[in-house]
Amino acid sequence: MTRTKIDIIKIYKQKTALVIDDFTDMRGSIRRMLDNFGVNKVETASNGEEAIRKCESQHFDIILADYNLGDAKNGQQVLEELRFKNLLKNTTIYMMITAETTKDMVFGALEYQPDDYLTKPFTQGVLQKRLDRMVWEKETLYDINNAMDKLDYDQAIQLCQQRIDLHDKYEQRCYRIMSNCLYKKHQYTQSKKIYQGILEERNLEWANIGLAKSMMALNELDDAEKIFSSLISEGCLCLEIYDYLADIKSRQGDITGAQKILETAIDISPNAIMRQEKLAELCEDNRDWEQAEKSRKMVIRLGNNSVYETPEHHFQLARCINAEISDNPANAQTRVKEAQEVLRKAKRKYKDHENIELQSDIIEANIYASAGEAEKSQKKVNGIQQRLSSATHKSAQLLLDMAKTYKAVGDHDKANDLLINLAASYQKDEIISEAIDRLADEPLSKQGKQKAVELNLQGKNLFAEKEYGKAIHLFNEALNHYPNNIGLNLNLMLALVREMTTKGATKLQLQRCNIAREKLTHLGSDNPMHERFSVLSDHLEKLQKSIT
């Protein structure tokens, strides 16, 4: 169908638009341009907060947002929040406009996939050419996008097939939407088949990404890894492929490799808050405290004024510093002061948040314990306990922090009781259940117990085959996820002792064995694991003497 100028004007006459810019003259200029195109109604907003409020109260077909909007939310954060709140429909056009062209800003903005990106200054003709194309496409595919907005993926797939049968300029676009709908329906075999069919005809970047994602969902990790690695080597600028590749590395047990991949992505685009948060978690697992702290600080900065802003970001930084103190107590005094300052900032900024003082004090008590200041820590815990029992709306994370603090001061019974109650309350929440298992001496969730059975079976087979090196690797990787697990720490000690007995002890192996032993020193003589722990500790002492 050939479009005419009249056709486009008729479409514009049915549209509403929102112009977001902090400069009055610029808002007025863009508004006049849209009026000239024939847009039915044009609203304006001078900042991100006003824009969000307007989008909450009415629907817009076209949103043109400047990136820089003063000291509060920027255009990227507006797009983030609209997506987060499901206020941005697939039928809506979101165009980012900016005079800034720095790499960090451009990649950061494009990662959130606006429909288009326009650099200032621009003429009315340039804007109209870009907008005409998008308006026509959105209008042509309106029924498909509308079905997507209603989460009616079956209807969207059917409409896509009908459009594909026309073999027009939107054929590839419809294949892309259809395969994405199948992926969202968890029909990964079908989405994989479509992506493969497309790639047989033409090597398209988006189809390769979709194919690799489908393979990941089908647990075909090696094949997915090859595709993502190839895309990176070819210079693909879609940075989500780094996230997927890091996820593959993590699932394969290569936490160090996962960290390196995300560090590369962060170097290219440092303004992606979720990636910074994931990098911080990986660095903490790898005990790379310097990079972990750097990423935690970036998360706080990027979170300011965004929909993701939360006092938890400050708490995460304080916990990171605490973990470093525990791992390397040499500069404990300085680091304690730094962590306390982070907590003070959280209490000042989020003073109206419920339990902010209580949670800050719980974390501070843990920090004192890690720094060897047992008296200060216990005194603070004594003061916290009454406040904790009378507090309302206690979050799972607050109770996890309390369990960590009980462990830090040596009160393992209270920690375990708290974790058992928490596990019972959150047994259907996989994320919280995993956090509980990570902290507990033994897995408490159904998934954790199943994973423990699998790991023990794998370990048993490796011991039977005398593959102690592989057993060490298995238990080391498992302890990245469950660092306090008694069984895993004992099995790692056993694997290390047998490896060192067979091949001779090394300082690195002895160090790792001692770390595992430290995790088990709280085992009382009434614990069924205590005898096994004592035997392994005796063997470790003999091995340490042999190397000296």
Residue pairs with C-beta under 8 A, 6 or more apart in sequence:
3 136
8 37
8 38
8 132
8 135
8 136
9 37
9 38
11 135
11 136
11 139
12 37
12 38
12 39
12 40
12 135
13 38
13 39
13 40
14 40
14 61
15 39
15 40
15 61
15 62
15 135
16 39
16 40
16 41
16 42
16 43
16 58
16 59
16 60
16 61
16 62
17 34
17 39
17 41
17 42
17 43
17 60
17 61
17 62
17 63
17 64
18 42
18 43
18 44
18 45
18 51
18 54
18 55
18 60
18 62
18 63
18 64
19 27
19 30
19 31
19 34
19 42
19 43
19 44
19 45
19 64
20 44
20 45
20 46
20 47
20 48
20 51
20 63
20 64
20 65
20 66
20 69
20 75
20 78
21 27
21 30
21 44
21 46
21 65
21 66
21 69
21 97
22 46
22 47
22 66
22 68
22 69
22 70
23 66
24 46
26 66
27 44
27 46
30 64
30 97
30 127
31 42
31 44
33 124
33 127
33 128
34 42
34 62
34 64
35 42
36 124
37 128
37 131
39 62
43 54
43 58
43 60
45 51
45 54
46 69
47 69
47 70
47 72
47 73
48 69
48 72
48 73
48 74
48 75
48 77
48 78
48 81
48 305
49 72
49 73
51 63
51 65
51 73
51 78
52 73
52 78
52 81
52 82
52 85
52 87
54 60
55 63
55 82
55 87
55 88
56 85
56 87
59 89
59 92
60 92
61 91
61 92
61 93
61 138
62 92
62 93
62 95
62 131
62 135
63 88
63 92
63 93
63 94
63 95
64 95
64 97
65 75
65 78
65 79
65 94
65 95
65 96
65 97
66 75
66 96
66 97
66 98
67 74
67 75
67 76
67 96
67 97
67 98
67 100
67 105
67 109
68 74
68 75
68 98
68 99
68 100
69 75
69 78
72 305
73 81
73 305
73 306
74 305
75 96
75 97
75 98
75 109
76 96
76 108
76 109
76 112
76 271
77 305
77 306
77 307
79 88
79 94
79 96
79 112
79 114
80 112
80 306
80 307
80 308
81 87
81 306
81 307
82 88
82 94
83 112
84 307
84 308
85 307
88 94
89 145
89 149
90 145
90 146
90 148
90 149
91 138
91 142
91 145
91 146
91 149
92 138
93 115
93 116
93 131
93 134
93 135
93 138
94 114
94 115
95 114
95 115
95 116
95 117
95 118
95 130
95 131
95 134
96 109
96 114
96 116
96 117
96 118
97 118
97 119
97 120
97 122
98 105
98 109
98 117
98 118
98 119
98 120
99 119
99 120
99 121
100 106
101 119
103 268
103 269
104 269
104 270
104 271
105 271
106 117
107 237
107 239
107 268
107 269
107 271
108 269
108 270
108 271
108 272
109 117
110 117
110 237
111 239
111 240
111 269
111 271
111 272
115 134
116 130
116 134
118 126
118 127
118 130
137 170
137 173
138 145
140 170
141 163
141 170
141 173
141 174
141 177
143 159
144 156
144 159
144 160
144 163
144 174
144 177
147 153
147 155
147 156
147 159
148 156
148 177
148 181
153 181
153 182
153 184
153 185
154 185
156 177
156 178
156 181
157 178
157 181
157 182
160 174
160 175
160 177
160 178
160 181
161 174
161 178
163 170
163 171
163 174
164 171
164 174
164 175
164 178
172 198
172 204
175 194
175 198
176 206
176 207
176 210
178 194
179 191
179 194
179 195
179 198
179 207
179 210
180 191
180 210
182 188
182 190
182 191
182 194
183 191
183 210
183 213
183 214
183 217
186 217
188 214
188 217
188 218
189 214
189 218
191 210
191 214
192 211
192 214
192 215
192 218
195 207
195 208
195 210
195 211
195 214
196 211
198 204
198 207
199 207
199 208
199 211
205 231
205 236
205 238
206 238
208 227
208 230
208 231
209 227
209 228
209 231
209 236
209 238
209 240
209 241
211 227
212 223
212 224
212 227
212 228
212 231
212 241
212 244
213 224
213 244
215 221
215 223
215 224
215 227
216 224
216 244
216 247
216 248
221 248
221 251
221 252
224 244
224 248
225 245
225 248
228 241
228 244
228 245
228 248
229 245
231 238
231 241
232 241
232 242
232 245
239 265
239 268
239 269
239 272
239 275
242 261
242 262
242 264
242 265
242 275
243 262
243 265
243 275
243 278
245 261
246 258
246 259
246 261
246 262
246 265
246 278
246 282
247 258
249 255
249 257
249 258
249 261
250 258
250 282
253 473
253 477
255 282
255 285
255 286
255 477
255 480
256 286
258 282
259 279
259 282
259 283
259 286
259 288
259 291
262 275
262 278
262 279
262 282
263 279
263 291
265 272
265 275
266 272
266 275
266 276
266 279
266 295
269 275
270 276
270 298
271 302
272 302
273 298
273 299
273 302
273 303
273 306
273 308
274 308
276 295
276 298
276 299
276 302
277 295
277 299
279 291
279 295
280 292
280 295
280 296
280 299
280 316
280 320
283 289
283 291
283 292
283 295
284 292
284 320
284 323
285 480
287 327
289 320
289 323
289 324
289 327
289 328
292 320
292 324
293 317
293 320
293 321
293 324
296 313
296 316
296 317
296 320
297 317
299 313
299 316
299 317
300 313
300 314
300 317
302 308
303 309
303 310
303 313
311 346
311 349
311 350
311 353
311 356
311 359
312 397
314 342
314 343
314 345
314 346
314 349
314 350
315 343
315 346
315 359
315 360
315 363
315 397
315 401
317 342
318 339
318 342
318 343
318 346
318 363
318 364
318 367
319 363
319 401
321 335
321 338
321 339
321 342
321 367
322 339
322 363
322 366
322 367
322 370
323 370
324 335
325 332
325 335
325 336
325 339
325 367
325 370
325 371
326 370
329 370
329 371
329 372
332 370
332 371
332 372
333 371
335 371
336 367
336 368
336 371
336 373
339 363
339 364
339 367
340 364
340 367
343 360
343 363
343 364
346 356
346 360
347 356
347 357
347 360
350 356
354 392
354 393
355 391
355 393
355 394
355 395
355 398
358 384
358 387
358 388
358 391
358 398
359 395
359 397
359 398
359 401
361 380
361 383
361 384
361 387
362 384
362 388
362 398
362 401
362 402
362 405
363 401
363 405
364 380
365 377
365 380
365 381
365 384
365 405
365 408
365 409
366 377
366 401
366 404
366 405
366 408
368 374
368 376
368 377
368 380
369 377
369 405
369 408
369 409
370 408
374 409
377 405
377 408
377 409
378 409
381 405
381 406
381 409
381 411
384 402
384 405
388 394
388 402
396 422
396 425
396 426
396 429
396 432
396 435
397 435
399 418
399 422
400 422
400 435
400 436
400 439
402 418
403 415
403 418
403 419
403 422
403 439
404 415
404 439
406 412
406 414
406 415
406 418
407 415
407 439
407 484
410 522
412 441
412 522
415 439
416 440
416 441
419 436
419 439
419 440
419 444
420 444
422 432
422 436
423 433
423 436
423 440
423 444
423 445
426 432
426 433
426 436
427 433
427 445
427 446
430 445
430 447
433 444
433 445
433 446
433 447
433 448
434 445
434 447
434 448
434 481
436 444
436 445
436 448
437 443
437 444
437 445
437 447
437 448
437 482
437 485
438 481
438 482
438 483
438 484
439 484
440 448
440 484
440 485
441 484
441 485
441 486
442 452
442 485
442 486
442 487
443 449
443 451
443 452
443 482
443 485
448 482
452 485
452 487
452 488
455 474
455 475
455 478
455 488
456 487
456 491
458 474
459 471
459 474
459 475
459 491
459 495
462 468
462 470
462 471
462 474
462 495
463 471
463 494
463 495
463 498
466 498
466 502
468 495
468 496
468 498
468 499
468 502
469 499
471 491
471 495
472 492
472 495
472 496
472 499
475 488
475 491
475 492
475 495
476 492
476 512
478 485
478 488
479 485
479 488
479 489
479 492
479 516
482 488
483 519
484 519
486 519
486 520
486 523
486 529
487 529
489 516
489 517
489 519
489 520
490 516
490 520
490 529
490 532
490 533
490 536
492 512
492 513
492 516
493 513
493 516
493 517
493 520
493 533
493 536
493 540
494 536
496 509
496 512
496 513
496 516
497 513
497 536
497 539
497 540
497 543
499 509
500 506
500 509
500 510
500 513
500 543
501 539
501 543
505 543
505 544
505 546
505 547
506 547
507 547
510 540
510 543
510 544
510 547
513 540
513 543
514 540
517 533
517 536
517 537
517 540
520 529
520 533
523 529
523 530
523 533
524 530
